[in-house]
Amino acid sequence: MSQPLLSELSPAKRALREARLRGRYQEAPISPRAQTGDAPLSHAQERLWFVDRMYPGVTVYTLVAALRFPGALDEAVLERALAEVVRRHDVLRTTFRDVNGVPVQVVAPFTGFALPAEDLSSLPPGAREAQVRARIARERAHVFD
């Protein structure tokens, strides 16, 4: 389905679209929810929870991305950066729990983050590449809890 032409929009929607296109419109910031216990699932989370109940172990919704960093990598800096992302974003520490047949979100406290690393430098380049591809395949097949 294609987007309507700017001329086809109402004046209010046209002004909003133009402001967005020119970078002069900002959405209202999302406020964090009060940390008062378990939270209900969003509609999208409920759908995924339902699919997981119907077909346990399915990884069809698992997205895997691999990044290749050129040059030297400061592992400590990368680990601190990822730890900060995990600390700041509750969704990365959230699990689902069944409470009397109703799923709820449970946010775990941030207790640190350790970046798993494998040193493949002793392998020849071809074997190193094969090992990386095998690791990506294992991660793609990994089932979330």
BELRAJO-V164227 format. One record per residue. N is the residue number from 1. SS is DSSP state (helix for helix, strand for strand, loop for the rest). PSI is psi as a letter, one per 20 degrees, with the letter a starting at -180 (NA if undefined). Layout:
n:N ss:SS psi:PSI
n:N ss:SS psi:PSI
//
This chain:
n:1 ss:loop psi:p
n:2 ss:loop psi:q
n:3 ss:loop psi:q
n:4 ss:loop psi:q
n:5 ss:loop psi:q
n:6 ss:helix psi:h
n:7 ss:helix psi:i
n:8 ss:helix psi:i
n:9 ss:loop psi:q
n:10 ss:loop psi:q
n:11 ss:helix psi:h
n:12 ss:helix psi:g
n:13 ss:helix psi:h
n:14 ss:helix psi:g
n:15 ss:helix psi:g
n:16 ss:helix psi:g
n:17 ss:helix psi:g
n:18 ss:helix psi:g
n:19 ss:helix psi:g
n:20 ss:helix psi:g
n:21 ss:helix psi:h
n:22 ss:loop psi:j
n:23 ss:loop psi:k
n:24 ss:loop psi:j
n:25 ss:loop psi:p
n:26 ss:loop psi:p
n:27 ss:loop psi:q
n:28 ss:loop psi:q
n:29 ss:loop psi:q
n:30 ss:loop psi:p
n:31 ss:loop psi:p
n:32 ss:loop psi:q
n:33 ss:loop psi:q
n:34 ss:loop psi:p
n:35 ss:loop psi:m
n:36 ss:loop psi:l
n:37 ss:loop psi:a
n:38 ss:loop psi:q
n:39 ss:strand psi:q
n:40 ss:strand psi:q
n:41 ss:loop psi:q
n:42 ss:loop psi:r
n:43 ss:helix psi:h
n:44 ss:helix psi:g
n:45 ss:helix psi:h
n:46 ss:helix psi:g
n:47 ss:helix psi:g
n:48 ss:helix psi:h
n:49 ss:helix psi:g
n:50 ss:helix psi:g
n:51 ss:helix psi:g
n:52 ss:helix psi:h
n:53 ss:helix psi:h
n:54 ss:helix psi:h
n:55 ss:loop psi:m
n:56 ss:loop psi:q
n:57 ss:loop psi:j
n:58 ss:loop psi:p
n:59 ss:loop psi:j
n:60 ss:loop psi:h
n:61 ss:loop psi:j
n:62 ss:loop psi:p
n:63 ss:loop psi:p
n:64 ss:loop psi:p
n:65 ss:loop psi:p
n:66 ss:loop psi:p
n:67 ss:loop psi:p
n:68 ss:loop psi:o
n:69 ss:loop psi:p
n:70 ss:loop psi:q
n:71 ss:loop psi:a
n:72 ss:loop psi:q
n:73 ss:loop psi:p
n:74 ss:loop psi:n
n:75 ss:helix psi:h
n:76 ss:helix psi:g
n:77 ss:helix psi:g
n:78 ss:helix psi:g
n:79 ss:helix psi:g
n:80 ss:helix psi:h
n:81 ss:helix psi:g
n:82 ss:helix psi:h
n:83 ss:helix psi:h
n:84 ss:helix psi:h
n:85 ss:helix psi:g
n:86 ss:helix psi:g
n:87 ss:helix psi:g
n:88 ss:helix psi:h
n:89 ss:loop psi:o
n:90 ss:helix psi:h
n:91 ss:helix psi:h
n:92 ss:helix psi:i
n:93 ss:helix psi:j
n:94 ss:strand psi:p
n:95 ss:strand psi:r
n:96 ss:strand psi:q
n:97 ss:strand psi:q
n:98 ss:strand psi:o
n:99 ss:strand psi:o
n:100 ss:loop psi:l
n:101 ss:loop psi:j
n:102 ss:strand psi:p
n:103 ss:strand psi:q
n:104 ss:strand psi:q
n:105 ss:strand psi:p
n:106 ss:strand psi:o
n:107 ss:strand psi:o
n:108 ss:loop psi:q
n:109 ss:loop psi:q
n:110 ss:loop psi:p
n:111 ss:loop psi:j
n:112 ss:loop psi:r
n:113 ss:loop psi:p
n:114 ss:loop psi:p
n:115 ss:loop psi:o
n:116 ss:loop psi:p
n:117 ss:loop psi:q
n:118 ss:loop psi:p
n:119 ss:loop psi:o
n:120 ss:loop psi:j
n:121 ss:loop psi:h
n:122 ss:loop psi:i
n:123 ss:loop psi:q
n:124 ss:loop psi:q
n:125 ss:helix psi:g
n:126 ss:helix psi:g
n:127 ss:helix psi:h
n:128 ss:helix psi:g
n:129 ss:helix psi:g
n:130 ss:helix psi:h
n:131 ss:helix psi:g
n:132 ss:helix psi:g
n:133 ss:helix psi:h
n:134 ss:helix psi:h
n:135 ss:helix psi:g
n:136 ss:helix psi:g
n:137 ss:helix psi:g
n:138 ss:helix psi:g
n:139 ss:helix psi:h
n:140 ss:helix psi:h
n:141 ss:helix psi:i
n:142 ss:loop psi:p
n:143 ss:loop psi:p
n:144 ss:loop psi:q
n:145 ss:loop psi:NA
//
